[in-house]
Amino acid sequence: MDPRHGKMRMNVEGDRLSSLPDDLIHKILAFLPIKDAIETSVLSSRWRFIWTSMPYLNLSSEDFYTLPKFSKFVTHVLSRRNNLTEVYSLKLTFRGKASQVFVKRILNYAFSHNVQQLNVVWLDVNSNMTFPLSLFSSKSLNSLTMQIVKRNHLMETCLTSISELPTLTTLDLHSVTLCDDEDDKCSGIFSKCANLKNLTLRDFATESDGLSIFHPRLANLTLENDNFVKVVNVVAPQLENLTIRYCYAEHVISSPHLASFLYEGYHPLNLSTDGFHSLEKADVGISCLQGTNAHPIVCLLQHLRSAKFLTLNLETVETLSSSLDLNLHQPSPFVNLKSLKIYPLTTYSWNPASKKVAISTELKSYLLDGSPGATFTMVLREEIEARKLIAKLGVLLEKEKDNTKTSSACVERGEAPVESHKPKTEKKLKIGGNVAQIKGYWEDLGVQIEQRNKTRLTMSLVK
């Protein structure tokens, strides 16, 4: 047999990547900056032109020392790319003004090649700037993500004058100031996206004191914000999923078909609605409740009265249970409830009374009496701590198990154990230390189980 044949066979088998079809190689190269993807052209004739037909472009000025060099590189890439290949997705990361020539050139090229997904990251904005959304003019774009990375948190980056984007279904904006020449509530920015279904606003601000979102087709809305906005007004008749995180404006929501509501924040949400009559799931997690007035929490729960699956954090329940001036003798509003789950956000409590009773009789009646058949699940802090101890115990036991197997194998082969060169006293101390640690975990676990049993006994007496 010719030895060269065997060597050639090994090389072919070793280069399985080259045998993949172009579309799979394109997806792999999509995880790399385009500069690195181009460098694969030197590997072989198979790779020489693969990058020119990539439908995924990842262009970043961070890969170059100066913007002029990046601009020159962009010209090189776009001029040598297969002009018949459409651009499916583009990620553009750049510094400087949005009006720079290379920014417009890249966007115009992508739009002329029917780009569908666009992700823009504007880095290190160091002064008040405006990004004209009129740059985004496309009849193919269905997903747009834009993130502003500011040097100074006080700087404003305004988005204005969005063009008609008839196919856009997903819009994700991060760290922007929304403004509209025609409407001081900024509602016009979204109304020009006729088919918008998914909207996410993170760390947003407005030039006025409010934000209005009016959209007939919006289905999913996420608001995450710690900037000052006084009022957020949402009118979305087709909205199904609403997520609000750390956004403390007054929220006026008109969405009769809302099915899922999630709120996370340090304080109770100020919410006004005309009723969530189709609500299936509601999840409320309020993490900073020391000294919080319990009445706003009850008001929030009233808006969620149609929920079938309700999840509350333990800290919220403790606040309501310990409130002395809260009247919960009114009938339970939860008449559709199928499941109530309570879980702790943290494994410590600022409220010493919570160690004695986690949920009062009045509160439990208020939550469950309207739906006697609902299941009730409550996860206690002691249970979480016990799970952590069991996990640590399992790791230690596995280590001891491995050490035992290694020693047994050495004995079977007639070899000395790996650690035989160490003094026996040192080995005994090591094993003894592990055993003592395991014993300590068992003792801690016993305490956790005892505390949990006491808590369950208290809860059964409350029932």
N, C-alpha and C positions, 0 to 999 in steps of 0.2 A: 504493500500500500504506500502510495506517495505521501511522505510526511507533510508536504506542502498542502495537500488536500485536507488533512486533519487540522492544520493551523488555520486555513481559510474557513473551515467549518466552524471552528471555535470563534473566530472573529465575527462571522455572520450571526451566530447564536448570541454572542455577547452584545451585539448592537440591535437589540430588539426595538429600541426606541425609533430607529430609522425605518423600521418596517411598518410602523403605525401609519394609518391614513392621515392625510394632511389636516383634516378637521380636528382630529385628536391632538396632533402636535400643536395646532394653533391654540387649543384650549390650555395646553400645558404652558406654552410660551406666554399666554395671557397673564400669568402670575408674575411675569418679569417686566421690568421697564423695557421699553422698545429698544433702548440702547443695547441692553444685554441680549435681547432677542436677535438683533441684527448681527451680533458677534458670533452667533451660531453658524453663520453662513460660511465660515472658514473650515468647518468640520469636514465637509465632503461636498461633492456635487449634488448629492441628495438634499442638502440643507441650504444650498447657495441662494435659492430664491424663495424659500418657504415664507420668510418674514414679509415678503412683498404682497402676499395674498392673505395676511392675517386680518380677520374681521374685528379683532380686539386691539385697541390702541391704548397704551399707557405712557403718557408723555408728562415728564416732570422736569421743571427747571432746577430741581434740587440735585440732579445728576451732573450739573455743569457749574463751572466757577463763575461765569458771568451770563447775563441774559442775552447779550449779542451772540455768544457761542450757542446758546440754546436755540435762539431764533434761526441761526444758520443751520443747525441740525434739523430743525423742524422742516425747513425748506428742502433739505436733502431727502428726508424721509418721505414727504408727501409727493415729491417729484419722481421718486423712483418706485413708489408703490404701484401695484397693479391697479390701474384706474377703473377696471371693470368690477373689482371686488368692493362690495358694500361694507360700510362700517357698522357693525352691530352695536358695539359699545365703545365708549371713549372715557378714559379718566385723565383729566387735565389738572396738574398741580403747578402753580406758578406764583411768583412774587411780582410786586409792582402794580401799576395801574391796569385796570381791566380793558382800557382803550388801546393797549399796546398792539402793534401790528400783528405780532405772532399769535396773540390770543384770538383776534378776529379771523386770521388765516386758518387756524386750526378749527374753530367753530364752523366757519363757512364750508370748509372741506368736509367736515363730518355731516353737516346738514345736507350738502349736495350729494352725499353718498348714503342717505337714508338712515342715519344713526337712530337707534331705538333707545339706548340707555346712555345717559350722560351724567358723569360724576365730576364736579368741579370743586377743587380745594384751593382757596385763595389764602396764601400764607403771609403771616407777619405783616398784616395791615397796620401801618403806624400812623395813620391820620384819618380824619373823617373823609370817607370816599363813597362814591355811588357806583353801584354795578347796574348798568342798564339792562334789565331783562329783555329789552327789545333785541339784544344780540341773539337771543334764543328764538329763532324763527324757523319752525320746522313743521312739516306735515306728516312726519314719521315718528317723532320722539314720543315715547310712552312713559319713560321714567327719567326724572331729573332730580339729582341730589346736589346740593350746594352747601359747602361748609366754609365759614370765614374764621381763620385763625388770627386773632388780633394780638398785637404786641401790648396794647394798653386796653384793659377791660372797659375803660370809659369811652373809647373810640366808637364811632357809629359808622356802620356800613349799610347804606340804604339800598333797597331793591325797589326799582320803580319801572313803570311802563312796560309791563309784560306784553309780549306779542300774542297773537292768536296761536294757541297750541291745541289744535282740534283732537289730536290723538293722545295727549298726555293723560295718563291715568294715575301716576304716582309722583308726588312732589314732596321732597324732604329738604327743609331749610334749617340751617344750624348757625346761630349767632349772627342774626341779621336784624336790621331795623326796617320794618315794613312801612312803606308809605305809598300813597297813590295820589296823583295830581287831581283826580276827579272826585275822590271821596276820602275825607279825613279819617274814616274808620277802616280804610284799607281793604274794603270788601271787593273792590274792582280787580285786584291782583288775581284773585282766585276765580272770579266769575268769567274771566276770559279763557279759562280752561274748561271747556264745555263738558268733557268726559272725565273729569277728575273724580277718582274714587278713593284714593288713599292720600291723606295729607298729614305730614308730621312737621311740627314747629318746635324747635329746641332753642332755648335761651334767646327768645325773640324779644323785641321791643317795638314800640310804635312811636311815631312823632306826636300823636295825640295821646289821650289817656285811655283809649279803648281800641278794641279789635273786633271787627264783625266778620263772620264767616257765613255767607249766604250761598248755598249751593244745592241744587236739586238732586244731584246724583252722588254726592259724597257718601261713602259707605264706612270708611275707617278714619278716625281722627285721633291723633296723639298730640298732646300739648305738654311740653316740659319746659319749665321756666322759673327762674328766680329773679328776673327783672321786674321793675314796677310797671304793671299794667292794671288799670283800675277795673275795667269791665271787659269781659269776653262774651260776645253775643253770638250764639250759633243757631242758625236756622237751617236744618238739613233733614228734610222729611224721609230720606232713605238711609240715614245714618244707622249702622248696626253695632259698631264697636267704638267705644269712647274710652280713652286712657288719658288721665290727668296726673302729672307728677310735679309736685313742688311748685305749683302755679296757684298763687293765692289771690288772684283777682276774683271779683264777683262773676260767677259763670251763670249766664242765662241761656238755657238749652231748650230748644224746641225740636225734639226728635222723637216722635211718637212710636217709631219702630225700633228703638234702641234695644238690642238684645244682650249686650255685654258692657259692663261699666267697671273700670278699675281706677282706684284713686290711691296714691301714695303721697304722703306729705308729713310735715312736722306739726301741722295744725288742721283742725276740721275745715273742710271745704265749704265755702259760701256758695250754695247752689240754689238756683231758682228754675223750676221746670213747670210744664203744664201736664206732667205725668209721664212716666216711662211704663206704659201699659203692657208692653211686650217684653219686658226685661226678664232674661233667663238667668244670667250670672252677674253677681255684684261682689267685688273684692275691695275692702276698705282697710288700709294700713296706715295708721296715724302713729308716728314714732316718738313725738315729744309732747307728753301729756301732763307733765308735772305742773299743777296749778291751772290746768285748762278747765274752762267752764264746760260742763257736760251738756248744756242745752243745745249748742250748735251741733253736737254729735247726734242728738236725738232728731234734730231737724233734718240732718243729712240722711239718717235712716228712714225717715218718713218718705223721702223722695224715692227710696229703693224698695218700697213696700210690696211691689209686684214681683220681686225677685223669687226665683225658684231655688237657686243655689246661692247661698250667702256665706261669705268668708269674712271674718273680722279678726283683727289681731288682739292678743290677750291684753295688751296695754289699754286698748280702748275699752274692753270689758271691765277691767279693773277700775278705770276712771268712772265709768257709769255706776259700778257697784258701790264705790266708796263715796259717791256724791250724796250728801245728806239732804239737800234741798230739791232733789229731782223727783218729780211725781210720775211714777211709771205704772200707776194703777189703772190707766186707761186701757182699753182693749188692744190686743196685739194687732198691728197693721199688716203683719205678714201672713196672709191667708192662702198664699200659693206655695209656701215654702216646702221644699222636698229635702233640703239638706242645709244644716248649719255647721260650719267649721270654725274653730277658734284656735289660733296658733300664736306663739310669742315671736315678736321681732327680735328680741334680745334674750339672753339667758340670765339677766339680772333685772331686778325691779326696784324702782325708786319708792314704791309704795309698800311699807312693811306689812300693812294689813293684808296684802295679796297673798302672803305666805299662809294665812289662816283660811281664807276663803277667796276663790277666784271669781265666782259669779254669785250674785245675790239672788234670793228667791224671786223678788220683784222683777229683776232684769230677765231672768230665765223665763218667767211667765210672759213678759212683754215680748220676748223674741219668739217663743215657741207655742204659746197657747192658741194662736190663730191657725196653727197647722199641727195638730196632735200627731200626725203620722210622719212628721219630718224626722230624719236621722240627725243625731247630735254627736259631733266629734270634737274633742277638746285635747289639744296637745299641750302638756305642761312643761315648764322649764326643766323640772327634774327628769322628765323623760328624755329631753334632748341631751342633757348632761350624761345620763345613763348610756345613751347611744354612743356618745363620744368615748366614754370609758370602755365600753365593749369593743369599740374599734381599736383603741390603744392596746387593750388586752389581747385582741386577736393578732396584732402585729408582733407583740412579744412572744406569744405562744408559737407563732410561725418561725420566729428566729430560733427559739429553743428546739423546735422540731427539726429545722435544717441542721443545727449544730449536732443533734443526736444522730441524724442520718449520716453526716460526714464522718463522725467518729466511728459509727458501725461499719461503714464501707471500708475505712482504713484498717480496721481490725480484721475484716474478712479477707483483705488482700495481704494481710501480714505486715502492713505498714504502720509506722508510728503516726498518731494523730498529728494534724498540722500544728497544733499548739503545744506539742509535747516538749518543745525546747523551753517553754515558759515554766517557771516554778509552779508546783502543784498548788501552793497557797494562793498564787495569783489567779489560777483557773477557778479555784473554789470561791474566791472572792467575786469573780465575774459572774459565775453561775448563781452564787448566793445573792448577788445584787439583783439579778433579773428576777429570781424567785421572790425576793422581798418586794420588788416593784409590782410584780403580778399580784402578790398578796395584798399590797396596798390598794391596787385597783379593785380587787374583789371587795375589800372593806368599804371603799368609797361607793361601789356599786350597791352594796347592801344598804348603805345609808340612803342612797337615792331611791331605792325600791321602797324602803320604809317610809320615806317622806311622801312618795307618790301614793302609797296605800293609805296614809293618813289623809292626804288631800282627797282621795276618792271617797273615803269614809265621810269626810266633811261634806262633800258634794252630795252623797247619798242622803245625808241627814237634811241637807237643804231641800232636796226633792220632796 
